[in-house]
Amino acid sequence: MGAAEVDVMEFLIIVTIGVVIVTVAFLFPERDAPRPVRAEPETGPEPTGTGPAKPSTLEGALVVQLMSGEITGLQYRAAIARIAERDEERNPWAVPGNDLL
């Protein structure tokens, strides 16, 4: 090898070592360095203690009734089945492979 080839290799080795040092410095900053303070997420208004929130969907209302004992599990399942049937009539889905129906 000539002197020029050795100089190029030495230069590339030095540049590679420099890149590694800079990369390590960015990946592992000083532990004593102050970290930026994150703002706490804003929360909604404080609960007033008037009771649980009212459900916004029919399914949610059924769950509340089931959990409070107003309806039985059998009544809940029947109501959910009726909701599913009604939804299927209003918004039918085309299932791939059922083109024959």
Phi, psi and omega in degrees: 000146180272172182294327181292321180293322179293320179297320179294318179296317178297319179298314180296322178295317180295318179296318179298317178297321178296317179297319179296317180296315180295319179297315180295322180296324179282326181284328183235079179291168181301140180286335182274354181291138180293138179265148179296142181274127178271141178286142177291141178295142180288137178254162179288187179296152180297140178297142183271351179080020181274003179123181182290155178293147181278140180293150182258357180234162178295320178298320178296319178296322178294321179296317179299317179296320179296315183291330180273353177089008179291327178232159179269171178298323179294318178295321178299311181297322179294319180294318179295322177297319178296321177297317180295319178296315179298318179296322179295324178291320182284319185228076181290143178257141175266114181271129179301136179095350178256040181287345183281342183283000000 
